[in-house]
Amino acid sequence: MSEISAAPFHVGLTPERIVDAALTLTRESHLFGWSIRDLARRLGVAPSVVYHHIGGKDLIARHVVERVLADLTAPDEDLHWQDWFRTLLYASYPIVSSYPGAAKWLLMHGPTFPSVIPIIDAGIAALQRGGFGARSGLAYTALLNNAMLTITIGDERLVHEDDGPRDHATMMDEFRKAAAGSPGAVVLAEATISPFAQGGDVAARHREEYYHYIVETTIAGLAAHHG
């Protein structure tokens, strides 16, 4: 974390410890769901101490996402572009989804970290070897954005998941009444609404299955469009 100053302003507290605490808060809730005051309370210091050590929420959020992505590595360069991105995106899911809000931050700001640049270079190279040429950047963006957007949608559902089991029966009953006589609505409810609304392990499995479906569909779509 070279961008973080190592100069201490409070005995026993370091910028790294602040990011550690921010990571924990993010994993417990959502990157955009905690404040500097919450972080300071977790560390047992005044908010001003956090600002002095590392800066405001925007900078801390950047360091959190940078730390989340630190374990990602580029797949083998010998892989076909489809397998290269399948390997990268499947490996990314458990890492990024474990820290709700990280995917949303990436959609808003992009992966502008030194540790991620080699992965970007390798991904673009894989697409260029695959013959995408001038469209390599568009293809890369479509693959990553679709993946991160899917995680973001799951993160937003997760924020309200505690209400799911309690409200599930009522919501499904209302949906059935509103969609009476609609076979399409029944299929939609069974495929998405019901498992998401149940929360817990059922919703978690469905989020990951849906993510894989989006990744595979995006890869297939690019392959078909590319010819």
N, C-alpha and C positions, 0 to 999 in steps of 0.2 A: 504494500500500500504506500507507494512512494510519494503520492500526492498529499499524504497526511503528515502534518508537522509532528515531530516527535518531542517538541518542547513541552514539558509538564507545566500545568497551571494549577494542579490540585494534587496533593499527596496521594499516591496510590492509584490515581486515575490516568489512563492513557487513551489516545485516540482509538487504539485497537480495542480496548475494553468497551469503549462507547459503541463501536460498530458491532462488537459481540452482543451487547445488550439490545441493540437495534435489530439485529438478526433474530434474536429470540422473540422480541415483540412482534416482528413481522411474521414469524412462523406461527405464533399463537393467535394472530389476528389478521392483519393486512398491512402492507407497506404504507397505504394511504389512510390507515385507520388509527394510527397513534401519533401523538404530538411530542414536541420537545419536552413539554412538561411531564408527559407520561414517561418518557425516556429518562429524564432527570430523577423522577420518583423511583424508577427501577434501580437507578445507580446510587440513590441516596444522597444526591447533591442538588444544588439550586440550578434552574435552567440556564442561568448565566454562565455557570461552569462549563456546561456542554458547549455553548456558543464559543467560549474562550478556547476550548481544546480543539474543536474540529469545525465549527460553523453551524449553519442553520439546517433545517430539515431537507432542503433540496440537495445539499452536498452530502449529508448523511445517507440519504436514499440512494444516491449514486454509488457511494462506497458499499452499501448493502448489496446492491445488484451486482457490483463488480465482484464481491466476495462469493455471491451465489454462483456466478459463472466460472469461478476460478478453477473448478475441477473438470470443466469441459475440455475435451481434446479433439483434434481433427481426426476423422476416420482415415483409414488407409488410402493413400492416393491411388492405389491400383484398382480400387473399386469402380464399377460403372457408376455414373452420376446418380442413377436411381437408388442404388444400394448405399452410396455415399450419404445421401441426404436421409434415407430411411434410418441408417445407423445413427447419424447425428441427432435427428429429431426424436427418435425413440429414446435415446439416452438423455435427451434434454428434459423430457417430460417429468420424471420423478424429481429431478433437481429443481427445475423452475417452479413446478406446481407446489412444491413443499413450502414455498415462500410466497403466499398470495400477494398479488400486486406487483411482483417482479416482472411478470410478462407484460402487464400494462405499462410499466415504466419503459420497458424496451420498445414497445410500440410507439411511445411518445418521444423517446430520445434516441433510440438506436443503440446498438452495441458498441459504443465508442470507448472501448477499453483496450489498452495495449495487449493484454493477454488474449483478446478475442480476434485481433487482427490476423494472426496466422490462420485461424479457422475460416475467416472471410476469404482470405487469399486462396486457401485450399478449395473452398466451395466454388468460388468463381472459376478456378482452374478446372475443376471437375466438370462444370457446365460447358466450359470452352472445349474441353476434350470431347464432350458429348455433341458438339456441333452447334451450340446455341449462339455462338458468335456475339454480335452486338446486343442480342437479347439476354445475355447471361445475367446482367444486373437485374433485369425485370423478373427473370425466372427465380433468381435467388431471393429477391424481395417477396415474391408471391409465396414461396415455400416457407420462409421464416415468418412472414406476417400472418399467414393462415394458421400456422402452428401457435404463435403467441396469442393471436386473437381468440383461438379456441380455449387456450388455458385461461385467458382473461375472463371469458364468459363463465367458465367454471368457477373462477375465483369470486366473481360477483354473486353467483348462486350460493357459494359457500358462506358468504357473509350473512345470508338469511337462512341458512340451513337448519338452525336450531328451531325455527318455526315450522319446518317441514313436517315432521311426524305428527305434530299437533293439528296442523291445518290440512293434512293430506286428504283425509276422508271427506271433509267438507268441500275442498277444492275439486276433487274428482267427482263428487256427486253433482256439483254445479256444472261441471264440464259435460257430464253425461246428459244432463237435462238440456243444456244449451245446444248440444250436438246430436240430439235424438234423431235417429234415422240416418245419420251420416256415417257410412262405413269408413270413410277416410279419416274422420275425426277419431274413431276408435283405434285405428292403426297408429295415428299420431300420438294418442294418449299412452298406448302400451309401449311405444318405442322411446318416448322422450319424457313426457310430463310425469307419468307415474314413477319411474325409477328415480328421476331427479328429486321429486317432491318427498320421497321416502327418507332421503338423507342418509347419513352414516355410510357403512360399507357399500350398500347398494348404489348410492349416488356416486361414490368414489370410483367404483368399478365402471359405472356407466360413463363417467367423465373421461376415464382413460380409454375406454373402447371407442368413444366418439372421437377423441383426439387421434387415435390410430386411423380411424375411418377418414378423417379429414386429411391427414398426411398422405394416405394411400390415394385418395381421390385427387389431391393436388398433383402428386407425382404422375398419376395416370393421365390427368388432364394436360399437363405440360408435355408429356410424351406424345399424346395424340395431336396436340396443336403443333408441336415441333415437327411431327411427321417422321 
